[in-house]
Amino acid sequence: MPALRQLTRLAVFALTVLFLPIAATAADVAGSADPPALKRITGAEIFFQSKADYDRLTLALGKLEWSGAEGKLKPWRQLAAEGKRTTTYYRIPAGMGVMEVLRNYEQELRSKGFEVAFSGLGEAVETVGYNNQIARDVLGMRGTYGNPEERAQWPFQNAAEAKAAYVAARRAGTGDASNTYASVYIVENTVDRWMGLPAAITLVRLDVLEEAPRTQRMSLVRSDEMARRITADGRVALYGIQFDTDSATIRPDSEATIAEIAKLLQATPDLKLLVVGHTDTQGSFSYNRTLSQRRAESVVAALGAKGIAAARLFPVGVSFAAPVASNASEDGRAKNRRVELVDVAGGRTD
């Protein structure tokens, strides 16, 4: 009888263990976890993960085609959504190729209620041999390896496109649930031992975004308040000028702040300003310097369209050289992404 009770206890224990939720792999990078929407490939390990409370995800809805005559991508079908984003980089166990991983993700997405909007491998996804368009133009991998996420991106930027696969999917929200978007980029690693990843294994970048409206964190700074701060401090930081992700295109909701700057300059005809673009540390310093310069120039152009003389405005991009908060958190990065107006105060800008 005691032996029977012992066998019963062992059987119950075995069943309990068998049906426990699968925990993160011990080799996962510290602090990472699978996004709630999707399971991982069996045996996969997370080698990097980033999260943002508010970001944009762009999905390709058709093949990206390169125009050799124009030296650029042809217009391509896309969908962009904004909200809470999780980007997860997985290494897949040896012996599991890109095609097998692709089919598993297609099935997993559909089983979780996603509609697969676009999916394919190699030439079905992009023109092969032209700058890894999925990595560069869809997922925004344009840096080098200046920060931890760029290091994780590097094998994807240098993948053989003919062997790479891509999936874009959307799940419509029901009730109080919001829409969810997902993209999966799958490559065969060609950068041997980068971050300890051997060549020829399959790597996955999974992006999941839960759509949500942006919280307006900064109130509109009026022209008289701009003037007061410039008089007191020689500068004023503005957060009401928003740009498309990885772009110098000013978003329509920035119009009120642009109008207040124009009002300031119209009321003080002798005022000349440096228009200074600041970024966070996402991406290399040199890339962000170029981006911040282009953004500053876009602000100057927008003010020029309102009749402000170009000679009164001097665009400057400083990348992430002058943070006002730590770049280690999303809140800090949001504070660092700004445009500042700096009084030239008789200084020379040549």
C-alpha positions as a Markdown table, in Angstrom:
| # | Residue | x | y | z |
|---|---|---|---|---|
| 1 | Met | 0.0 | 0.0 | 0.0 |
| 2 | Pro | 2.8 | 2.5 | 0.8 |
| 3 | Ala | 4.4 | 1.7 | -2.5 |
| 4 | Leu | 1.1 | 2.4 | -4.3 |
| 5 | Arg | 0.8 | 5.7 | -2.6 |
| 6 | Gln | 4.4 | 6.5 | -3.6 |
| 7 | Leu | 3.7 | 5.6 | -7.2 |
| 8 | Thr | 0.6 | 7.8 | -7.2 |
| 9 | Arg | 2.5 | 10.8 | -5.8 |
| 10 | Leu | 5.2 | 10.4 | -8.5 |
| 11 | Ala | 2.5 | 10.2 | -11.2 |
| 12 | Val | 0.8 | 13.4 | -10.0 |
| 13 | Phe | 4.2 | 15.1 | -9.8 |
| 14 | Ala | 5.1 | 14.0 | -13.4 |
| 15 | Leu | 1.8 | 15.3 | -14.7 |
| 16 | Thr | 2.2 | 18.6 | -12.9 |
| 17 | Val | 5.6 | 19.1 | -14.4 |
| 18 | Leu | 4.4 | 18.1 | -17.8 |
| 19 | Phe | 1.7 | 20.8 | -17.9 |
| 20 | Leu | 3.7 | 23.7 | -16.4 |
| 21 | Pro | 4.0 | 26.8 | -18.6 |
| 22 | Ile | 7.2 | 26.8 | -20.6 |
| 23 | Ala | 9.6 | 29.2 | -19.0 |
| 24 | Ala | 12.1 | 31.4 | -20.8 |
| 25 | Thr | 15.3 | 29.6 | -21.8 |
| 26 | Ala | 18.2 | 30.0 | -19.3 |
| 27 | Ala | 20.3 | 31.3 | -22.2 |
| 28 | Asp | 17.9 | 34.3 | -22.9 |
| 29 | Val | 19.4 | 37.7 | -22.4 |
| 30 | Ala | 18.6 | 39.0 | -18.9 |
| 31 | Gly | 15.3 | 40.7 | -18.5 |
| 32 | Ser | 13.8 | 39.4 | -21.8 |
| 33 | Ala | 10.6 | 37.4 | -22.3 |
| 34 | Asp | 8.5 | 36.3 | -25.3 |
| 35 | Pro | 5.9 | 39.0 | -26.3 |
| 36 | Pro | 2.5 | 38.0 | -25.0 |
| 37 | Ala | 1.0 | 37.6 | -28.5 |
| 38 | Leu | 3.2 | 34.7 | -29.8 |
| 39 | Lys | 5.1 | 31.6 | -28.7 |
| 40 | Arg | 8.8 | 31.1 | -29.7 |
| 41 | Ile | 10.2 | 28.3 | -31.9 |
| 42 | Thr | 11.1 | 25.3 | -29.7 |
| 43 | Gly | 14.6 | 25.7 | -28.4 |
| 44 | Ala | 15.0 | 29.3 | -29.6 |
| 45 | Glu | 17.0 | 31.7 | -27.4 |
| 46 | Ile | 16.6 | 35.5 | -27.1 |
| 47 | Phe | 19.9 | 37.3 | -27.7 |
| 48 | Phe | 18.5 | 40.8 | -27.6 |
| 49 | Gln | 15.2 | 42.6 | -26.8 |
| 50 | Ser | 14.0 | 46.2 | -26.8 |
| 51 | Lys | 10.7 | 47.7 | -25.8 |
| 52 | Ala | 9.1 | 51.1 | -26.2 |
| 53 | Asp | 5.9 | 52.4 | -24.7 |
| 54 | Tyr | 5.2 | 54.3 | -27.8 |
| 55 | Asp | 6.8 | 53.7 | -31.2 |
| 56 | Arg | 5.9 | 53.0 | -34.9 |
| 57 | Leu | 6.0 | 49.7 | -36.8 |
| 58 | Thr | 5.9 | 49.6 | -40.6 |
| 59 | Leu | 4.7 | 46.6 | -42.4 |
| 60 | Ala | 5.4 | 45.8 | -46.0 |
| 61 | Leu | 2.3 | 44.6 | -47.8 |
| 62 | Gly | 4.0 | 43.5 | -51.0 |
| 63 | Lys | 7.3 | 43.0 | -52.7 |
| 64 | Leu | 9.9 | 45.7 | -52.5 |
| 65 | Glu | 11.3 | 46.3 | -55.9 |
| 66 | Trp | 14.5 | 48.2 | -56.7 |
| 67 | Ser | 14.6 | 50.6 | -59.7 |
| 68 | Gly | 18.0 | 50.4 | -61.3 |
| 69 | Ala | 17.3 | 53.3 | -63.6 |
| 70 | Glu | 16.4 | 55.6 | -60.6 |
| 71 | Gly | 18.8 | 54.0 | -58.1 |
| 72 | Lys | 16.1 | 53.7 | -55.4 |
| 73 | Leu | 13.1 | 51.7 | -54.3 |
| 74 | Lys | 9.9 | 51.9 | -56.3 |
| 75 | Pro | 6.9 | 53.0 | -54.3 |
| 76 | Trp | 5.8 | 50.1 | -52.2 |
| 77 | Arg | 2.6 | 49.1 | -50.4 |
| 78 | Gln | 2.9 | 49.5 | -46.7 |
| 79 | Leu | 1.0 | 50.0 | -43.4 |
| 80 | Ala | 2.2 | 51.8 | -40.4 |
| 81 | Ala | 0.8 | 51.6 | -36.9 |
| 82 | Glu | 1.8 | 53.2 | -33.6 |
| 83 | Gly | 1.7 | 52.0 | -30.0 |
| 84 | Lys | 3.5 | 49.8 | -27.5 |
| 85 | Arg | 6.3 | 47.9 | -29.4 |
| 86 | Thr | 8.4 | 44.9 | -28.4 |
| 87 | Thr | 11.3 | 43.8 | -30.7 |
| 88 | Thr | 12.8 | 40.4 | -29.9 |
| 89 | Tyr | 15.9 | 38.8 | -31.6 |
| 90 | Tyr | 16.0 | 35.0 | -31.5 |
| 91 | Arg | 18.7 | 32.5 | -32.4 |
| 92 | Ile | 17.1 | 29.3 | -33.7 |
| 93 | Pro | 18.6 | 25.8 | -32.9 |
| 94 | Ala | 21.0 | 24.4 | -35.5 |
| 95 | Gly | 19.4 | 22.4 | -38.2 |
| 96 | Met | 16.2 | 24.4 | -38.6 |
| 97 | Gly | 16.3 | 26.5 | -41.8 |
| 98 | Val | 14.7 | 29.7 | -42.8 |
| 99 | Met | 11.8 | 28.1 | -44.8 |
| 100 | Glu | 10.9 | 25.8 | -41.8 |
| 101 | Val | 10.9 | 28.8 | -39.4 |
| 102 | Leu | 8.8 | 30.8 | -41.9 |
| 103 | Arg | 6.1 | 28.1 | -42.1 |
| 104 | Asn | 6.0 | 27.8 | -38.3 |
| 105 | Tyr | 5.5 | 31.5 | -37.8 |
| 106 | Glu | 2.8 | 31.7 | -40.5 |
| 107 | Gln | 1.0 | 28.9 | -38.7 |
| 108 | Glu | 1.5 | 30.4 | -35.2 |
| 109 | Leu | 0.2 | 33.8 | -36.3 |
| 110 | Arg | -2.9 | 32.3 | -37.9 |
| 111 | Ser | -3.6 | 30.2 | -34.8 |
| 112 | Lys | -3.5 | 33.3 | -32.7 |
| 113 | Gly | -6.1 | 35.1 | -34.9 |
| 114 | Phe | -3.7 | 37.1 | -37.1 |
| 115 | Glu | -4.3 | 37.7 | -40.8 |
| 116 | Val | -1.1 | 37.2 | -42.7 |
| 117 | Ala | -1.1 | 40.2 | -45.1 |
| 118 | Phe | 2.2 | 39.4 | -46.8 |
| 119 | Ser | 4.7 | 36.6 | -46.6 |
| 120 | Gly | 7.5 | 35.2 | -48.7 |
| 121 | Leu | 11.1 | 34.1 | -49.2 |
| 122 | Gly | 13.9 | 35.7 | -51.3 |
| 123 | Glu | 12.8 | 37.3 | -54.6 |
| 124 | Ala | 9.2 | 37.0 | -53.6 |
| 125 | Val | 9.8 | 39.6 | -50.9 |
| 126 | Glu | 12.4 | 42.0 | -52.3 |
| 127 | Thr | 14.8 | 42.5 | -55.2 |
| 128 | Val | 17.8 | 40.5 | -54.3 |
| 129 | Gly | 21.2 | 42.2 | -54.2 |
| 130 | Tyr | 20.2 | 45.8 | -53.3 |
| 131 | Asn | 21.0 | 46.8 | -49.7 |
| 132 | Asn | 18.7 | 44.4 | -47.8 |
| 133 | Gln | 15.6 | 46.5 | -48.3 |
| 134 | Ile | 13.5 | 44.7 | -45.7 |
| 135 | Ala | 16.2 | 45.4 | -43.1 |
| 136 | Arg | 16.9 | 48.9 | -44.2 |
| 137 | Asp | 13.7 | 50.4 | -45.5 |
| 138 | Val | 11.0 | 48.4 | -43.6 |
| 139 | Leu | 12.6 | 47.8 | -40.3 |
| 140 | Gly | 14.8 | 50.9 | -40.2 |
| 141 | Met | 18.2 | 49.1 | -39.7 |
| 142 | Arg | 20.5 | 51.8 | -41.0 |
| 143 | Gly | 23.1 | 52.1 | -38.3 |
| 144 | Thr | 26.4 | 50.4 | -37.9 |
| 145 | Tyr | 27.0 | 48.8 | -34.5 |
| 146 | Gly | 27.2 | 51.8 | -32.2 |
| 147 | Asn | 24.9 | 50.5 | -29.5 |
| 148 | Pro | 23.6 | 47.1 | -28.3 |
| 149 | Glu | 20.6 | 47.0 | -30.6 |
| 150 | Glu | 22.6 | 47.9 | -33.6 |
| 151 | Arg | 25.0 | 45.0 | -32.8 |
| 152 | Ala | 21.9 | 42.7 | -32.7 |
| 153 | Gln | 20.8 | 44.1 | -36.1 |
| 154 | Trp | 24.1 | 43.7 | -37.8 |
| 155 | Pro | 23.6 | 40.1 | -39.0 |
| 156 | Phe | 20.2 | 41.0 | -40.4 |
| 157 | Gln | 21.7 | 44.0 | -42.3 |
| 158 | Asn | 24.3 | 41.6 | -43.8 |
| 159 | Ala | 22.1 | 38.7 | -44.6 |
| 160 | Ala | 21.8 | 37.0 | -48.0 |
| 161 | Glu | 18.4 | 38.3 | -49.2 |
| 162 | Ala | 17.9 | 35.3 | -51.5 |
| 163 | Lys | 17.7 | 33.1 | -48.3 |
| 164 | Ala | 15.8 | 35.6 | -46.1 |
| 165 | Ala | 12.0 | 35.5 | -45.4 |
| 166 | Tyr | 9.5 | 38.0 | -44.1 |
| 167 | Val | 6.0 | 37.9 | -42.7 |
| 168 | Ala | 3.6 | 40.8 | -42.0 |
| 169 | Ala | 0.4 | 40.2 | -40.1 |
| 170 | Arg | -2.4 | 42.0 | -38.4 |
| 171 | Arg | -5.0 | 40.9 | -35.7 |
| 172 | Ala | -8.1 | 43.1 | -35.4 |
| 173 | Gly | -9.0 | 44.1 | -31.9 |
| 174 | Thr | -12.3 | 43.0 | -30.4 |
| 175 | Gly | -14.1 | 44.7 | -27.5 |
| 176 | Asp | -11.6 | 46.7 | -25.5 |
| 177 | Ala | -8.7 | 45.0 | -27.1 |
| 178 | Ser | -6.7 | 47.1 | -29.6 |
| 179 | Asn | -5.3 | 46.0 | -33.0 |
| 180 | Thr | -2.1 | 44.1 | -32.9 |
| 181 | Tyr | 0.5 | 44.1 | -35.6 |
| 182 | Ala | 3.5 | 41.7 | -36.1 |
| 183 | Ser | 6.4 | 41.3 | -38.5 |
| 184 | Val | 8.9 | 38.5 | -38.6 |
| 185 | Tyr | 12.2 | 38.8 | -40.5 |
| 186 | Ile | 14.1 | 35.5 | -40.8 |
| 187 | Val | 17.7 | 35.2 | -42.1 |
| 188 | Glu | 20.5 | 32.7 | -42.3 |
| 189 | Asn | 23.4 | 34.2 | -40.3 |
| 190 | Thr | 26.5 | 35.1 | -42.4 |
| 191 | Val | 28.5 | 37.0 | -39.8 |
| 192 | Asp | 30.3 | 34.2 | -38.0 |
| 193 | Arg | 30.7 | 34.5 | -34.2 |
| 194 | Trp | 29.2 | 38.0 | -34.1 |
| 195 | Met | 27.8 | 38.2 | -30.6 |
| 196 | Gly | 28.8 | 34.6 | -30.3 |
| 197 | Leu | 26.3 | 33.6 | -33.0 |
| 198 | Pro | 27.8 | 30.9 | -35.4 |
| 199 | Ala | 27.4 | 31.2 | -39.1 |
| 200 | Ala | 24.6 | 29.3 | -41.0 |
| 201 | Ile | 22.2 | 29.2 | -38.0 |
| 202 | Thr | 18.8 | 30.9 | -38.5 |
| 203 | Leu | 18.1 | 34.2 | -36.8 |
| 204 | Val | 14.7 | 35.8 | -36.2 |
| 205 | Arg | 13.7 | 39.4 | -35.5 |
| 206 | Leu | 10.1 | 39.5 | -34.3 |
| 207 | Asp | 8.3 | 42.9 | -33.9 |
| 208 | Val | 4.9 | 43.0 | -32.1 |
| 209 | Leu | 3.0 | 46.3 | -31.7 |
| 210 | Glu | -0.2 | 46.8 | -29.7 |
| 211 | Glu | -1.9 | 49.8 | -31.3 |
| 212 | Ala | -2.5 | 52.8 | -28.9 |
| 213 | Pro | -3.0 | 56.5 | -29.1 |
| 214 | Arg | -0.1 | 58.7 | -28.1 |
| 215 | Thr | -0.3 | 60.5 | -24.7 |
| 216 | Gln | 0.3 | 64.2 | -25.1 |
| 217 | Arg | 3.0 | 64.7 | -22.5 |
| 218 | Met | 4.0 | 68.2 | -23.3 |
| 219 | Ser | 1.7 | 71.2 | -23.4 |
| 220 | Leu | 1.9 | 73.7 | -26.2 |
| 221 | Val | 4.6 | 76.4 | -25.6 |
| 222 | Arg | 3.1 | 79.7 | -26.6 |
| 223 | Ser | 5.2 | 82.4 | -28.4 |
| 224 | Asp | 5.3 | 84.7 | -25.3 |
| 225 | Glu | 6.6 | 81.8 | -23.2 |
| 226 | Met | 9.2 | 81.1 | -25.8 |
| 227 | Ala | 10.3 | 84.7 | -25.7 |
| 228 | Arg | 10.4 | 84.7 | -21.9 |
| 229 | Arg | 12.6 | 81.5 | -21.8 |
| 230 | Ile | 14.9 | 82.8 | -24.5 |
| 231 | Thr | 15.4 | 86.1 | -22.7 |
| 232 | Ala | 16.1 | 84.3 | -19.4 |
| 233 | Asp | 18.2 | 81.3 | -20.6 |
| 234 | Gly | 19.2 | 82.1 | -24.2 |
| 235 | Arg | 17.3 | 79.0 | -25.4 |
| 236 | Val | 14.0 | 77.1 | -25.2 |
| 237 | Ala | 13.4 | 73.4 | -25.7 |
| 238 | Leu | 10.3 | 72.3 | -27.7 |
| 239 | Tyr | 8.7 | 68.9 | -27.7 |
| 240 | Gly | 5.7 | 69.8 | -29.9 |
| 241 | Ile | 7.5 | 69.2 | -33.2 |
| 242 | Gln | 7.1 | 65.5 | -34.1 |
| 243 | Phe | 8.7 | 63.7 | -37.0 |
| 244 | Asp | 7.9 | 60.4 | -38.7 |
| 245 | Thr | 10.1 | 57.6 | -37.3 |
| 246 | Asp | 13.6 | 57.7 | -38.8 |
| 247 | Ser | 12.6 | 60.6 | -41.0 |
| 248 | Ala | 12.8 | 64.4 | -41.3 |
| 249 | Thr | 9.1 | 64.6 | -42.3 |
| 250 | Ile | 7.3 | 66.9 | -39.8 |
| 251 | Arg | 4.0 | 65.4 | -38.6 |
| 252 | Pro | 0.8 | 67.4 | -39.0 |
| 253 | Asp | 0.3 | 67.6 | -35.2 |
| 254 | Ser | 3.4 | 69.8 | -35.1 |
| 255 | Glu | 1.6 | 72.7 | -36.9 |
| 256 | Ala | 0.6 | 74.5 | -33.7 |
| 257 | Thr | 4.2 | 74.7 | -32.4 |
| 258 | Ile | 5.5 | 75.8 | -35.8 |
| 259 | Ala | 2.9 | 78.5 | -35.9 |
| 260 | Glu | 3.9 | 79.7 | -32.4 |
| 261 | Ile | 7.6 | 79.9 | -33.5 |
| 262 | Ala | 6.6 | 82.0 | -36.5 |
| 263 | Lys | 4.5 | 84.2 | -34.2 |
| 264 | Leu | 7.6 | 84.7 | -32.0 |
| 265 | Leu | 9.8 | 85.7 | -34.9 |
| 266 | Gln | 7.2 | 88.0 | -36.4 |
| 267 | Ala | 6.9 | 89.8 | -33.0 |
| 268 | Thr | 10.7 | 90.2 | -32.6 |
| 269 | Pro | 12.1 | 91.1 | -36.0 |
| 270 | Asp | 15.7 | 91.4 | -34.8 |
| 271 | Leu | 15.8 | 87.9 | -33.3 |
| 272 | Lys | 18.0 | 85.3 | -35.0 |
| 273 | Leu | 17.9 | 81.7 | -34.0 |
| 274 | Leu | 19.8 | 78.5 | -34.2 |
| 275 | Val | 17.3 | 75.7 | -34.8 |
| 276 | Val | 18.9 | 72.7 | -33.1 |
| 277 | Gly | 17.8 | 69.1 | -33.7 |
| 278 | His | 18.5 | 66.6 | -30.9 |
| 279 | Thr | 18.0 | 62.8 | -30.9 |
| 280 | Asp | 18.2 | 59.9 | -28.5 |
| 281 | Thr | 20.8 | 57.2 | -28.7 |
| 282 | Gln | 18.9 | 54.8 | -31.0 |
| 283 | Gly | 21.3 | 54.5 | -33.9 |
| 284 | Ser | 24.9 | 55.6 | -34.4 |
| 285 | Phe | 26.1 | 59.1 | -33.6 |
| 286 | Ser | 27.0 | 59.9 | -37.2 |
| 287 | Tyr | 23.6 | 58.6 | -38.5 |
| 288 | Asn | 21.7 | 60.7 | -35.9 |
| 289 | Arg | 23.9 | 63.7 | -36.6 |
| 290 | Thr | 22.7 | 63.6 | -40.2 |
| 291 | Leu | 19.1 | 62.9 | -39.2 |
| 292 | Ser | 19.0 | 65.7 | -36.6 |
| 293 | Gln | 20.5 | 68.1 | -39.2 |
| 294 | Arg | 17.8 | 67.2 | -41.7 |
| 295 | Arg | 15.1 | 67.6 | -39.1 |
| 296 | Ala | 16.4 | 71.1 | -38.2 |
| 297 | Glu | 16.4 | 72.0 | -41.9 |
| 298 | Ser | 12.8 | 70.8 | -42.1 |
| 299 | Val | 11.8 | 73.1 | -39.3 |
| 300 | Val | 13.5 | 76.0 | -41.0 |
| 301 | Ala | 11.7 | 75.2 | -44.3 |
| 302 | Ala | 8.4 | 75.1 | -42.5 |
| 303 | Leu | 9.0 | 78.5 | -41.0 |
| 304 | Gly | 10.1 | 79.8 | -44.4 |
| 305 | Ala | 6.7 | 78.7 | -45.8 |
| 306 | Lys | 5.2 | 81.1 | -43.2 |
| 307 | Gly | 7.2 | 84.0 | -44.4 |
| 308 | Ile | 10.2 | 83.9 | -42.0 |
| 309 | Ala | 13.4 | 84.9 | -43.8 |
| 310 | Ala | 15.9 | 82.1 | -44.1 |
| 311 | Ala | 18.7 | 84.5 | -43.0 |
| 312 | Arg | 17.2 | 84.6 | -39.5 |
| 313 | Leu | 17.4 | 80.8 | -39.0 |
| 314 | Phe | 20.4 | 78.5 | -38.8 |
| 315 | Pro | 19.7 | 74.7 | -38.7 |
| 316 | Val | 22.1 | 72.6 | -36.6 |
| 317 | Gly | 22.0 | 68.9 | -35.9 |
| 318 | Val | 23.9 | 67.7 | -32.9 |
| 319 | Ser | 22.8 | 64.0 | -32.7 |
| 320 | Phe | 22.7 | 62.9 | -29.1 |
| 321 | Ala | 25.6 | 65.1 | -27.9 |
| 322 | Ala | 23.4 | 67.1 | -25.4 |
| 323 | Pro | 21.0 | 64.9 | -23.5 |
| 324 | Val | 18.8 | 66.3 | -20.8 |
| 325 | Ala | 17.9 | 62.9 | -19.4 |
| 326 | Ser | 19.3 | 59.3 | -19.3 |
| 327 | Asn | 18.9 | 57.4 | -22.6 |
| 328 | Ala | 18.5 | 54.2 | -20.6 |
| 329 | Ser | 14.7 | 54.5 | -20.4 |
| 330 | Glu | 12.0 | 55.4 | -22.9 |
| 331 | Asp | 10.9 | 58.4 | -20.8 |
| 332 | Gly | 14.5 | 59.7 | -20.9 |
| 333 | Arg | 14.8 | 59.1 | -24.6 |
| 334 | Ala | 11.5 | 61.0 | -25.2 |
| 335 | Lys | 13.0 | 64.0 | -23.3 |
| 336 | Asn | 16.1 | 63.9 | -25.4 |
| 337 | Arg | 14.2 | 63.9 | -28.7 |
| 338 | Arg | 13.5 | 67.7 | -29.1 |
| 339 | Val | 14.1 | 70.8 | -31.1 |
| 340 | Glu | 15.8 | 73.8 | -29.3 |
| 341 | Leu | 15.7 | 77.4 | -30.3 |
| 342 | Val | 18.9 | 79.2 | -29.4 |
| 343 | Asp | 19.4 | 82.9 | -29.5 |
| 344 | Val | 22.3 | 83.8 | -31.8 |
| 345 | Ala | 22.6 | 87.0 | -29.7 |
| 346 | Gly | 25.0 | 88.8 | -32.1 |
| 347 | Gly | 27.2 | 85.7 | -32.7 |
| 348 | Arg | 28.4 | 84.8 | -36.1 |
| 349 | Thr | 27.0 | 81.7 | -37.8 |
| 350 | Asp | 29.5 | 81.5 | -40.8 |
